[in-house]
Amino acid sequence: MFFSKRRWIIAIAVALYLYFLLPATATGFYELYHLTHIEPIYYGYGAFKAAGYYFGAWPYKLYACTAVAALIIFLPPLVRRMRGAK
């Protein structure tokens, strides 16, 4: 039930992305904006920059990443089970 390798890999990848790579995404958007000069990309840079800063300074960052991974792993089977138990 909860042992789908694909779901575990996705959950771990998302948690690691949130924990380590959120500020790096802002840098990627910044560089992409300077290559293309497309204004909405700069707004994406600002959003990821703010999210990376505030999420990085949040003391519950590890707990939030763990909770996101747990939701990705456990929520789909629970929803499937609840829908089948009508």
PDB file with one MODEL, atoms N, CA, C and O in Angstrom:
MODEL        1
ATOM      1  N   MET A   1       0.826  -1.195   0.000  1.00  0.00           N
ATOM      2  CA  MET A   1       0.000   0.000   0.000  1.00  0.00           C
ATOM      3  C   MET A   1       0.866   1.254   0.000  1.00  0.00           C
ATOM      4  O   MET A   1       0.747   2.076  -0.908  1.00  0.00           O
ATOM      5  N   PHE A   2       1.739   1.422   1.001  1.00  0.00           N
ATOM      6  CA  PHE A   2       2.553   2.634   1.105  1.00  0.00           C
ATOM      7  C   PHE A   2       3.945   2.435   0.513  1.00  0.00           C
ATOM      8  O   PHE A   2       4.808   3.299   0.666  1.00  0.00           O
ATOM      9  N   PHE A   3       4.176   1.300  -0.166  1.00  0.00           N
ATOM     10  CA  PHE A   3       5.528   0.993  -0.587  1.00  0.00           C
ATOM     11  C   PHE A   3       5.758   1.197  -2.071  1.00  0.00           C
ATOM     12  O   PHE A   3       6.521   0.452  -2.686  1.00  0.00           O
ATOM     13  N   SER A   4       5.125   2.173  -2.644  1.00  0.00           N
ATOM     14  CA  SER A   4       5.359   2.514  -4.035  1.00  0.00           C
ATOM     15  C   SER A   4       6.708   3.237  -4.131  1.00  0.00           C
ATOM     16  O   SER A   4       6.880   4.328  -3.586  1.00  0.00           O
ATOM     17  N   LYS A   5       7.650   2.619  -4.823  1.00  0.00           N
ATOM     18  CA  LYS A   5       8.989   3.208  -4.934  1.00  0.00           C
ATOM     19  C   LYS A   5       8.937   4.571  -5.618  1.00  0.00           C
ATOM     20  O   LYS A   5       9.654   5.498  -5.239  1.00  0.00           O
ATOM     21  N   ARG A   6       8.088   4.677  -6.620  1.00  0.00           N
ATOM     22  CA  ARG A   6       7.976   5.942  -7.359  1.00  0.00           C
ATOM     23  C   ARG A   6       7.529   7.075  -6.434  1.00  0.00           C
ATOM     24  O   ARG A   6       8.084   8.173  -6.476  1.00  0.00           O
ATOM     25  N   ARG A   7       6.522   6.804  -5.598  1.00  0.00           N
ATOM     26  CA  ARG A   7       6.013   7.824  -4.689  1.00  0.00           C
ATOM     27  C   ARG A   7       7.073   8.214  -3.653  1.00  0.00           C
ATOM     28  O   ARG A   7       7.185   9.388  -3.300  1.00  0.00           O
ATOM     29  N   TRP A   8       7.844   7.251  -3.168  1.00  0.00           N
ATOM     30  CA  TRP A   8       8.904   7.544  -2.199  1.00  0.00           C
ATOM     31  C   TRP A   8       9.995   8.401  -2.839  1.00  0.00           C
ATOM     32  O   TRP A   8      10.491   9.342  -2.219  1.00  0.00           O
ATOM     33  N   ILE A   9      10.364   8.080  -4.068  1.00  0.00           N
ATOM     34  CA  ILE A   9      11.408   8.848  -4.755  1.00  0.00           C
ATOM     35  C   ILE A   9      10.935  10.283  -4.997  1.00  0.00           C
ATOM     36  O   ILE A   9      11.691  11.232  -4.788  1.00  0.00           O
ATOM     37  N   ILE A  10       9.700  10.436  -5.432  1.00  0.00           N
ATOM     38  CA  ILE A  10       9.158  11.781  -5.652  1.00  0.00           C
ATOM     39  C   ILE A  10       9.103  12.558  -4.346  1.00  0.00           C
ATOM     40  O   ILE A  10       9.458  13.737  -4.314  1.00  0.00           O
ATOM     41  N   ALA A  11       8.666  11.920  -3.274  1.00  0.00           N
ATOM     42  CA  ALA A  11       8.568  12.591  -1.971  1.00  0.00           C
ATOM     43  C   ALA A  11       9.934  13.041  -1.475  1.00  0.00           C
ATOM     44  O   ALA A  11      10.082  14.165  -0.995  1.00  0.00           O
ATOM     45  N   ILE A  12      10.917  12.185  -1.587  1.00  0.00           N
ATOM     46  CA  ILE A  12      12.263  12.547  -1.133  1.00  0.00           C
ATOM     47  C   ILE A  12      12.843  13.652  -2.007  1.00  0.00           C
ATOM     48  O   ILE A  12      13.500  14.563  -1.502  1.00  0.00           O
ATOM     49  N   ALA A  13      12.604  13.578  -3.313  1.00  0.00           N
ATOM     50  CA  ALA A  13      13.119  14.612  -4.217  1.00  0.00           C
ATOM     51  C   ALA A  13      12.493  15.970  -3.921  1.00  0.00           C
ATOM     52  O   ALA A  13      13.193  16.983  -3.915  1.00  0.00           O
ATOM     53  N   VAL A  14      11.188  16.007  -3.675  1.00  0.00           N
ATOM     54  CA  VAL A  14      10.517  17.272  -3.364  1.00  0.00           C
ATOM     55  C   VAL A  14      11.008  17.829  -2.035  1.00  0.00           C
ATOM     56  O   VAL A  14      11.258  19.029  -1.922  1.00  0.00           O
ATOM     57  N   ALA A  15      11.149  16.976  -1.033  1.00  0.00           N
ATOM     58  CA  ALA A  15      11.628  17.441   0.276  1.00  0.00           C
ATOM     59  C   ALA A  15      13.052  17.988   0.179  1.00  0.00           C
ATOM     60  O   ALA A  15      13.356  19.027   0.766  1.00  0.00           O
ATOM     61  N   LEU A  16      13.916  17.306  -0.546  1.00  0.00           N
ATOM     62  CA  LEU A  16      15.290  17.791  -0.708  1.00  0.00           C
ATOM     63  C   LEU A  16      15.343  19.085  -1.520  1.00  0.00           C
ATOM     64  O   LEU A  16      16.146  19.974  -1.238  1.00  0.00           O
ATOM     65  N   TYR A  17      14.478  19.177  -2.531  1.00  0.00           N
ATOM     66  CA  TYR A  17      14.406  20.415  -3.303  1.00  0.00           C
ATOM     67  C   TYR A  17      14.006  21.590  -2.400  1.00  0.00           C
ATOM     68  O   TYR A  17      14.640  22.644  -2.429  1.00  0.00           O
ATOM     69  N   LEU A  18      12.965  21.400  -1.612  1.00  0.00           N
ATOM     70  CA  LEU A  18      12.525  22.481  -0.731  1.00  0.00           C
ATOM     71  C   LEU A  18      13.598  22.845   0.287  1.00  0.00           C
ATOM     72  O   LEU A  18      13.777  24.019   0.611  1.00  0.00           O
ATOM     73  N   TYR A  19      14.298  21.862   0.784  1.00  0.00           N
ATOM     74  CA  TYR A  19      15.281  22.119   1.839  1.00  0.00           C
ATOM     75  C   TYR A  19      16.553  22.776   1.294  1.00  0.00           C
ATOM     76  O   TYR A  19      17.108  23.679   1.921  1.00  0.00           O
ATOM     77  N   PHE A  20      17.009  22.322   0.132  1.00  0.00           N
ATOM     78  CA  PHE A  20      18.313  22.788  -0.348  1.00  0.00           C
ATOM     79  C   PHE A  20      18.271  23.698  -1.570  1.00  0.00           C
ATOM     80  O   PHE A  20      19.120  24.582  -1.689  1.00  0.00           O
ATOM     81  N   LEU A  21      17.324  23.517  -2.476  1.00  0.00           N
ATOM     82  CA  LEU A  21      17.422  24.159  -3.788  1.00  0.00           C
ATOM     83  C   LEU A  21      16.450  25.304  -4.041  1.00  0.00           C
ATOM     84  O   LEU A  21      16.437  25.849  -5.145  1.00  0.00           O
ATOM     85  N   LEU A  22      15.649  25.683  -3.076  1.00  0.00           N
ATOM     86  CA  LEU A  22      14.704  26.770  -3.303  1.00  0.00           C
ATOM     87  C   LEU A  22      15.412  28.097  -3.623  1.00  0.00           C
ATOM     88  O   LEU A  22      15.002  28.771  -4.568  1.00  0.00           O
ATOM     89  N   PRO A  23      16.453  28.502  -2.884  1.00  0.00           N
ATOM     90  CA  PRO A  23      17.159  29.738  -3.262  1.00  0.00           C
ATOM     91  C   PRO A  23      17.899  29.626  -4.601  1.00  0.00           C
ATOM     92  O   PRO A  23      18.035  30.617  -5.318  1.00  0.00           O
ATOM     93  N   ALA A  24      18.373  28.436  -4.937  1.00  0.00           N
ATOM     94  CA  ALA A  24      19.064  28.258  -6.218  1.00  0.00           C
ATOM     95  C   ALA A  24      18.103  28.433  -7.390  1.00  0.00           C
ATOM     96  O   ALA A  24      18.518  28.853  -8.471  1.00  0.00           O
ATOM     97  N   THR A  25      16.840  28.120  -7.193  1.00  0.00           N
ATOM     98  CA  THR A  25      15.845  28.321  -8.234  1.00  0.00           C
ATOM     99  C   THR A  25      15.693  29.806  -8.533  1.00  0.00           C
ATOM    100  O   THR A  25      15.516  30.195  -9.688  1.00  0.00           O
ATOM    101  N   ALA A  26      15.763  30.634  -7.500  1.00  0.00           N
ATOM    102  CA  ALA A  26      15.696  32.080  -7.698  1.00  0.00           C
ATOM    103  C   ALA A  26      16.855  32.554  -8.572  1.00  0.00           C
ATOM    104  O   ALA A  26      16.668  33.394  -9.451  1.00  0.00           O
ATOM    105  N   THR A  27      18.029  32.027  -8.336  1.00  0.00           N
ATOM    106  CA  THR A  27      19.191  32.398  -9.140  1.00  0.00           C
ATOM    107  C   THR A  27      18.993  31.972 -10.595  1.00  0.00           C
ATOM    108  O   THR A  27      19.368  32.700 -11.514  1.00  0.00           O
ATOM    109  N   GLY A  28      18.409  30.800 -10.803  1.00  0.00           N
ATOM    110  CA  GLY A  28      18.124  30.342 -12.153  1.00  0.00           C
ATOM    111  C   GLY A  28      17.152  31.257 -12.878  1.00  0.00           C
ATOM    112  O   GLY A  28      17.347  31.571 -14.053  1.00  0.00           O
ATOM    113  N   PHE A  29      16.099  31.690 -12.179  1.00  0.00           N
ATOM    114  CA  PHE A  29      15.146  32.628 -12.771  1.00  0.00           C
ATOM    115  C   PHE A  29      15.820  33.963 -13.079  1.00  0.00           C
ATOM    116  O   PHE A  29      15.534  34.573 -14.109  1.00  0.00           O
ATOM    117  N   TYR A  30      16.705  34.423 -12.206  1.00  0.00           N
ATOM    118  CA  TYR A  30      17.417  35.685 -12.406  1.00  0.00           C
ATOM    119  C   TYR A  30      18.280  35.621 -13.671  1.00  0.00           C
ATOM    120  O   TYR A  30      18.274  36.539 -14.491  1.00  0.00           O
ATOM    121  N   GLU A  31      19.011  34.530 -13.807  1.00  0.00           N
ATOM    122  CA  GLU A  31      19.865  34.382 -14.995  1.00  0.00           C
ATOM    123  C   GLU A  31      19.024  34.239 -16.263  1.00  0.00           C
ATOM    124  O   GLU A  31      19.379  34.784 -17.308  1.00  0.00           O
ATOM    125  N   LEU A  32      17.917  33.512 -16.173  1.00  0.00           N
ATOM    126  CA  LEU A  32      17.043  33.348 -17.327  1.00  0.00           C
ATOM    127  C   LEU A  32      16.424  34.680 -17.744  1.00  0.00           C
ATOM    128  O   LEU A  32      16.267  34.950 -18.934  1.00  0.00           O
ATOM    129  N   TYR A  33      16.074  35.508 -16.765  1.00  0.00           N
ATOM    130  CA  TYR A  33      15.523  36.827 -17.100  1.00  0.00           C
ATOM    131  C   TYR A  33      16.544  37.655 -17.874  1.00  0.00           C
ATOM    132  O   TYR A  33      16.195  38.316 -18.852  1.00  0.00           O
ATOM    133  N   HIS A  34      17.801  37.621 -17.441  1.00  0.00           N
ATOM    134  CA  HIS A  34      18.813  38.418 -18.122  1.00  0.00           C
ATOM    135  C   HIS A  34      19.147  37.871 -19.509  1.00  0.00           C
ATOM    136  O   HIS A  34      19.664  38.602 -20.354  1.00  0.00           O
ATOM    137  N   LEU A  35      18.861  36.614 -19.742  1.00  0.00           N
ATOM    138  CA  LEU A  35      19.054  36.071 -21.087  1.00  0.00           C
ATOM    139  C   LEU A  35      17.892  36.414 -22.012  1.00  0.00           C
ATOM    140  O   LEU A  35      18.099  36.647 -23.202  1.00  0.00           O
ATOM    141  N   THR A  36      16.667  36.449 -21.475  1.00  0.00           N
ATOM    142  CA  THR A  36      15.483  36.605 -22.314  1.00  0.00           C
ATOM    143  C   THR A  36      14.817  37.969 -22.217  1.00  0.00           C
ATOM    144  O   THR A  36      14.160  38.399 -23.165  1.00  0.00           O
ATOM    145  N   HIS A  37      14.972  38.657 -21.093  1.00  0.00           N
ATOM    146  CA  HIS A  37      14.311  39.941 -20.817  1.00  0.00           C
ATOM    147  C   HIS A  37      12.795  39.836 -20.893  1.00  0.00           C
ATOM    148  O   HIS A  37      12.118  40.757 -21.349  1.00  0.00           O
ATOM    149  N   ILE A  38      12.276  38.706 -20.442  1.00  0.00           N
ATOM    150  CA  ILE A  38      10.831  38.510 -20.351  1.00  0.00           C
ATOM    151  C   ILE A  38      10.419  38.854 -18.925  1.00  0.00           C
ATOM    152  O   ILE A  38      10.882  38.232 -17.969  1.00  0.00           O
ATOM    153  N   GLU A  39       9.553  39.838 -18.790  1.00  0.00           N
ATOM    154  CA  GLU A  39       9.217  40.403 -17.479  1.00  0.00           C
ATOM    155  C   GLU A  39       8.605  39.395 -16.486  1.00  0.00           C
ATOM    156  O   GLU A  39       8.984  39.432 -15.315  1.00  0.00           O
ATOM    157  N   PRO A  40       7.691  38.505 -16.877  1.00  0.00           N
ATOM    158  CA  PRO A  40       7.139  37.556 -15.900  1.00  0.00           C
ATOM    159  C   PRO A  40       8.192  36.639 -15.272  1.00  0.00           C
ATOM    160  O   PRO A  40       8.011  36.165 -14.150  1.00  0.00           O
ATOM    161  N   ILE A  41       9.275  36.392 -15.980  1.00  0.00           N
ATOM    162  CA  ILE A  41      10.350  35.580 -15.402  1.00  0.00           C
ATOM    163  C   ILE A  41      10.982  36.312 -14.230  1.00  0.00           C
ATOM    164  O   ILE A  41      11.392  35.686 -13.253  1.00  0.00           O
ATOM    165  N   TYR A  42      11.064  37.635 -14.320  1.00  0.00           N
ATOM    166  CA  TYR A  42      11.617  38.412 -13.214  1.00  0.00           C
ATOM    167  C   TYR A  42      10.693  38.350 -11.997  1.00  0.00           C
ATOM    168  O   TYR A  42      11.162  38.351 -10.859  1.00  0.00           O
ATOM    169  N   TYR A  43       9.386  38.296 -12.235  1.00  0.00           N
ATOM    170  CA  TYR A  43       8.448  38.143 -11.118  1.00  0.00           C
ATOM    171  C   TYR A  43       8.628  36.784 -10.457  1.00  0.00           C
ATOM    172  O   TYR A  43       8.515  36.663  -9.237  1.00  0.00           O
ATOM    173  N   GLY A  44       8.908  35.760 -11.264  1.00  0.00           N
ATOM    174  CA  GLY A  44       9.210  34.440 -10.712  1.00  0.00           C
ATOM    175  C   GLY A  44      10.470  34.476  -9.861  1.00  0.00           C
ATOM    176  O   GLY A  44      10.544  33.839  -8.810  1.00  0.00           O
ATOM    177  N   TYR A  45      11.466  35.236 -10.330  1.00  0.00           N
ATOM    178  CA  TYR A  45      12.685  35.401  -9.542  1.00  0.00           C
ATOM    179  C   TYR A  45      12.368  36.025  -8.185  1.00  0.00           C
ATOM    180  O   TYR A  45      12.847  35.555  -7.153  1.00  0.00           O
ATOM    181  N   GLY A  46      11.565  37.077  -8.191  1.00  0.00           N
ATOM    182  CA  GLY A  46      11.225  37.739  -6.931  1.00  0.00           C
ATOM    183  C   GLY A  46      10.464  36.818  -5.987  1.00  0.00           C
ATOM    184  O   GLY A  46      10.695  36.827  -4.778  1.00  0.00           O
ATOM    185  N   ALA A  47       9.554  36.023  -6.545  1.00  0.00           N
ATOM    186  CA  ALA A  47       8.773  35.103  -5.713  1.00  0.00           C
ATOM    187  C   ALA A  47       9.668  34.018  -5.115  1.00  0.00           C
ATOM    188  O   ALA A  47       9.570  33.722  -3.924  1.00  0.00           O
ATOM    189  N   PHE A  48      10.530  33.432  -5.925  1.00  0.00           N
ATOM    190  CA  PHE A  48      11.413  32.380  -5.405  1.00  0.00           C
ATOM    191  C   PHE A  48      12.464  32.947  -4.464  1.00  0.00           C
ATOM    192  O   PHE A  48      12.880  32.270  -3.523  1.00  0.00           O
ATOM    193  N   LYS A  49      12.895  34.168  -4.702  1.00  0.00           N
ATOM    194  CA  LYS A  49      13.869  34.799  -3.805  1.00  0.00           C
ATOM    195  C   LYS A  49      13.251  35.008  -2.427  1.00  0.00           C
ATOM    196  O   LYS A  49      13.873  34.703  -1.409  1.00  0.00           O
ATOM    197  N   ALA A  50      12.027  35.528  -2.396  1.00  0.00           N
ATOM    198  CA  ALA A  50      11.344  35.742  -1.117  1.00  0.00           C
ATOM    199  C   ALA A  50      11.036  34.409  -0.437  1.00  0.00           C
ATOM    200  O   ALA A  50      11.238  34.258   0.768  1.00  0.00           O
ATOM    201  N   ALA A  51      10.545  33.444  -1.219  1.00  0.00           N
ATOM    202  CA  ALA A  51      10.229  32.135  -0.634  1.00  0.00           C
ATOM    203  C   ALA A  51      11.486  31.466  -0.090  1.00  0.00           C
ATOM    204  O   ALA A  51      11.462  30.889   0.997  1.00  0.00           O
ATOM    205  N   GLY A  52      12.578  31.541  -0.834  1.00  0.00           N
ATOM    206  CA  GLY A  52      13.835  30.950  -0.374  1.00  0.00           C
ATOM    207  C   GLY A  52      14.352  31.605   0.889  1.00  0.00           C
ATOM    208  O   GLY A  52      14.858  30.928   1.783  1.00  0.00           O
ATOM    209  N   TYR A  53      14.228  32.925   0.967  1.00  0.00           N
ATOM    210  CA  TYR A  53      14.710  33.621   2.159  1.00  0.00           C
ATOM    211  C   TYR A  53      13.848  33.300   3.378  1.00  0.00           C
ATOM    212  O   TYR A  53      14.366  32.899   4.420  1.00  0.00           O
ATOM    213  N   TYR A  54      12.547  33.475   3.248  1.00  0.00           N
ATOM    214  CA  TYR A  54      11.677  33.279   4.401  1.00  0.00           C
ATOM    215  C   TYR A  54      11.586  31.819   4.821  1.00  0.00           C
ATOM    216  O   TYR A  54      11.544  31.514   6.013  1.00  0.00           O
ATOM    217  N   PHE A  55      11.553  30.911   3.837  1.00  0.00           N
ATOM    218  CA  PHE A  55      11.517  29.490   4.188  1.00  0.00           C
ATOM    219  C   PHE A  55      12.840  29.056   4.805  1.00  0.00           C
ATOM    220  O   PHE A  55      12.857  28.222   5.711  1.00  0.00           O
ATOM    221  N   GLY A  56      13.958  29.620   4.318  1.00  0.00           N
ATOM    222  CA  GLY A  56      15.270  29.291   4.870  1.00  0.00           C
ATOM    223  C   GLY A  56      15.460  29.802   6.282  1.00  0.00           C
ATOM    224  O   GLY A  56      16.181  29.192   7.072  1.00  0.00           O
ATOM    225  N   ALA A  57      14.819  30.915   6.610  1.00  0.00           N
ATOM    226  CA  ALA A  57      14.947  31.484   7.952  1.00  0.00           C
ATOM    227  C   ALA A  57      13.927  30.911   8.936  1.00  0.00           C
ATOM    228  O   ALA A  57      14.014  31.166  10.137  1.00  0.00           O
ATOM    229  N   TRP A  58      12.983  30.155   8.443  1.00  0.00           N
ATOM    230  CA  TRP A  58      11.930  29.593   9.289  1.00  0.00           C
ATOM    231  C   TRP A  58      12.493  28.465  10.140  1.00  0.00           C
ATOM    232  O   TRP A  58      13.138  27.566   9.601  1.00  0.00           O
ATOM    233  N   PRO A  59      12.274  28.480  11.439  1.00  0.00           N
ATOM    234  CA  PRO A  59      12.859  27.437  12.292  1.00  0.00           C
ATOM    235  C   PRO A  59      12.242  26.046  12.085  1.00  0.00           C
ATOM    236  O   PRO A  59      12.829  25.047  12.502  1.00  0.00           O
ATOM    237  N   TYR A  60      11.087  25.970  11.457  1.00  0.00           N
ATOM    238  CA  TYR A  60      10.430  24.679  11.254  1.00  0.00           C
ATOM    239  C   TYR A  60      10.604  24.153   9.832  1.00  0.00           C
ATOM    240  O   TYR A  60       9.785  23.372   9.346  1.00  0.00           O
ATOM    241  N   LYS A  61      11.649  24.575   9.185  1.00  0.00           N
ATOM    242  CA  LYS A  61      11.902  24.196   7.795  1.00  0.00           C
ATOM    243  C   LYS A  61      12.025  22.674   7.641  1.00  0.00           C
ATOM    244  O   LYS A  61      11.443  22.100   6.721  1.00  0.00           O
ATOM    245  N   LEU A  62      12.764  22.030   8.518  1.00  0.00           N
ATOM    246  CA  LEU A  62      12.941  20.579   8.435  1.00  0.00           C
ATOM    247  C   LEU A  62      11.618  19.855   8.649  1.00  0.00           C
ATOM    248  O   LEU A  62      11.319  18.883   7.954  1.00  0.00           O
ATOM    249  N   TYR A  63      10.833  20.321   9.600  1.00  0.00           N
ATOM    250  CA  TYR A  63       9.535  19.692   9.868  1.00  0.00           C
ATOM    251  C   TYR A  63       8.580  19.870   8.689  1.00  0.00           C
ATOM    252  O   TYR A  63       7.820  18.960   8.357  1.00  0.00           O
ATOM    253  N   ALA A  64       8.621  21.025   8.069  1.00  0.00           N
ATOM    254  CA  ALA A  64       7.751  21.275   6.919  1.00  0.00           C
ATOM    255  C   ALA A  64       8.140  20.379   5.743  1.00  0.00           C
ATOM    256  O   ALA A  64       7.266  19.829   5.073  1.00  0.00           O
ATOM    257  N   CYS A  65       9.419  20.230   5.490  1.00  0.00           N
ATOM    258  CA  CYS A  65       9.869  19.363   4.398  1.00  0.00           C
ATOM    259  C   CYS A  65       9.500  17.908   4.673  1.00  0.00           C
ATOM    260  O   CYS A  65       9.107  17.181   3.761  1.00  0.00           O
ATOM    261  N   THR A  66       9.627  17.489   5.921  1.00  0.00           N
ATOM    262  CA  THR A  66       9.240  16.128   6.298  1.00  0.00           C
ATOM    263  C   THR A  66       7.737  15.937   6.148  1.00  0.00           C
ATOM    264  O   THR A  66       7.287  14.884   5.697  1.00  0.00           O
ATOM    265  N   ALA A  67       6.962  16.942   6.520  1.00  0.00           N
ATOM    266  CA  ALA A  67       5.502  16.854   6.395  1.00  0.00           C
ATOM    267  C   ALA A  67       5.079  16.790   4.931  1.00  0.00           C
ATOM    268  O   ALA A  67       4.159  16.046   4.590  1.00  0.00           O
ATOM    269  N   VAL A  68       5.724  17.546   4.072  1.00  0.00           N
ATOM    270  CA  VAL A  68       5.403  17.500   2.639  1.00  0.00           C
ATOM    271  C   VAL A  68       5.712  16.114   2.075  1.00  0.00           C
ATOM    272  O   VAL A  68       4.923  15.561   1.308  1.00  0.00           O
ATOM    273  N   ALA A  69       6.858  15.558   2.455  1.00  0.00           N
ATOM    274  CA  ALA A  69       7.205  14.214   1.989  1.00  0.00           C
ATOM    275  C   ALA A  69       6.199  13.185   2.501  1.00  0.00           C
ATOM    276  O   ALA A  69       5.798  12.288   1.760  1.00  0.00           O
ATOM    277  N   ALA A  70       5.794  13.311   3.755  1.00  0.00           N
ATOM    278  CA  ALA A  70       4.814  12.374   4.317  1.00  0.00           C
ATOM    279  C   ALA A  70       3.467  12.489   3.610  1.00  0.00           C
ATOM    280  O   ALA A  70       2.806  11.480   3.368  1.00  0.00           O
ATOM    281  N   LEU A  71       3.061  13.703   3.281  1.00  0.00           N
ATOM    282  CA  LEU A  71       1.803  13.880   2.545  1.00  0.00           C
ATOM    283  C   LEU A  71       1.863  13.232   1.170  1.00  0.00           C
ATOM    284  O   LEU A  71       0.902  12.599   0.733  1.00  0.00           O
ATOM    285  N   ILE A  72       2.987  13.390   0.491  1.00  0.00           N
ATOM    286  CA  ILE A  72       3.127  12.790  -0.840  1.00  0.00           C
ATOM    287  C   ILE A  72       3.098  11.269  -0.750  1.00  0.00           C
ATOM    288  O   ILE A  72       2.557  10.605  -1.634  1.00  0.00           O
ATOM    289  N   ILE A  73       3.670  10.720   0.300  1.00  0.00           N
ATOM    290  CA  ILE A  73       3.717   9.269   0.448  1.00  0.00           C
ATOM    291  C   ILE A  73       2.374   8.700   0.899  1.00  0.00           C
ATOM    292  O   ILE A  73       1.892   7.727   0.319  1.00  0.00           O
ATOM    293  N   PHE A  74       1.769   9.287   1.917  1.00  0.00           N
ATOM    294  CA  PHE A  74       0.622   8.663   2.570  1.00  0.00           C
ATOM    295  C   PHE A  74      -0.747   9.146   2.106  1.00  0.00           C
ATOM    296  O   PHE A  74      -1.728   8.421   2.270  1.00  0.00           O
ATOM    297  N   LEU A  75      -0.848  10.326   1.540  1.00  0.00           N
ATOM    298  CA  LEU A  75      -2.161  10.855   1.186  1.00  0.00           C
ATOM    299  C   LEU A  75      -2.848  10.111   0.028  1.00  0.00           C
ATOM    300  O   LEU A  75      -4.029   9.788   0.157  1.00  0.00           O
ATOM    301  N   PRO A  76      -2.178   9.826  -1.086  1.00  0.00           N
ATOM    302  CA  PRO A  76      -2.887   9.125  -2.169  1.00  0.00           C
ATOM    303  C   PRO A  76      -3.470   7.763  -1.780  1.00  0.00           C
ATOM    304  O   PRO A  76      -4.611   7.477  -2.144  1.00  0.00           O
ATOM    305  N   PRO A  77      -2.728   6.908  -1.050  1.00  0.00           N
ATOM    306  CA  PRO A  77      -3.346   5.636  -0.656  1.00  0.00           C
ATOM    307  C   PRO A  77      -4.509   5.816   0.319  1.00  0.00           C
ATOM    308  O   PRO A  77      -5.482   5.063   0.266  1.00  0.00           O
ATOM    309  N   LEU A  78      -4.418   6.792   1.193  1.00  0.00           N
ATOM    310  CA  LEU A  78      -5.511   7.025   2.132  1.00  0.00           C
ATOM    311  C   LEU A  78      -6.760   7.516   1.412  1.00  0.00           C
ATOM    312  O   LEU A  78      -7.872   7.101   1.741  1.00  0.00           O
ATOM    313  N   VAL A  79      -6.584   8.392   0.437  1.00  0.00           N
ATOM    314  CA  VAL A  79      -7.736   8.878  -0.338  1.00  0.00           C
ATOM    315  C   VAL A  79      -8.344   7.732  -1.134  1.00  0.00           C
ATOM    316  O   VAL A  79      -9.566   7.606  -1.206  1.00  0.00           O
ATOM    317  N   ARG A  80      -7.495   6.893  -1.735  1.00  0.00           N
ATOM    318  CA  ARG A  80      -7.997   5.749  -2.482  1.00  0.00           C
ATOM    319  C   ARG A  80      -8.767   4.792  -1.578  1.00  0.00           C
ATOM    320  O   ARG A  80      -9.805   4.262  -1.973  1.00  0.00           O
ATOM    321  N   ARG A  81      -8.267   4.574  -0.383  1.00  0.00           N
ATOM    322  CA  ARG A  81      -8.934   3.697   0.564  1.00  0.00           C
ATOM    323  C   ARG A  81     -10.255   4.267   1.014  1.00  0.00           C
ATOM    324  O   ARG A  81     -11.233   3.531   1.147  1.00  0.00           O
ATOM    325  N   MET A  82     -10.307   5.577   1.254  1.00  0.00           N
ATOM    326  CA  MET A  82     -11.562   6.211   1.697  1.00  0.00           C
ATOM    327  C   MET A  82     -12.612   6.193   0.580  1.00  0.00           C
ATOM    328  O   MET A  82     -13.798   6.004   0.851  1.00  0.00           O
ATOM    329  N   ARG A  83     -12.189   6.386  -0.658  1.00  0.00           N
ATOM    330  CA  ARG A  83     -13.143   6.356  -1.767  1.00  0.00           C
ATOM    331  C   ARG A  83     -13.690   4.951  -1.994  1.00  0.00           C
ATOM    332  O   ARG A  83     -14.836   4.791  -2.415  1.00  0.00           O
ATOM    333  N   GLY A  84     -12.885   3.945  -1.722  1.00  0.00           N
ATOM    334  CA  GLY A  84     -13.328   2.582  -1.908  1.00  0.00           C
ATOM    335  C   GLY A  84     -14.176   2.059  -0.766  1.00  0.00           C
ATOM    336  O   GLY A  84     -14.813   1.016  -0.911  1.00  0.00           O
ATOM    337  N   ALA A  85     -14.206   2.749   0.368  1.00  0.00           N
ATOM    338  CA  ALA A  85     -14.928   2.280   1.553  1.00  0.00           C
ATOM    339  C   ALA A  85     -16.332   2.846   1.649  1.00  0.00           C
ATOM    340  O   ALA A  85     -16.876   2.943   2.749  1.00  0.00           O
ATOM    341  N   LYS A  86     -16.928   3.217   0.544  1.00  0.00           N
ATOM    342  CA  LYS A  86     -18.267   3.832   0.581  1.00  0.00           C
ATOM    343  C   LYS A  86     -19.278   2.873   1.069  1.00  0.00           C
ATOM    344  O   LYS A  86     -20.457   3.215   1.165  1.00  0.00           O
TER     345      LYS A  86
ENDMDL
END
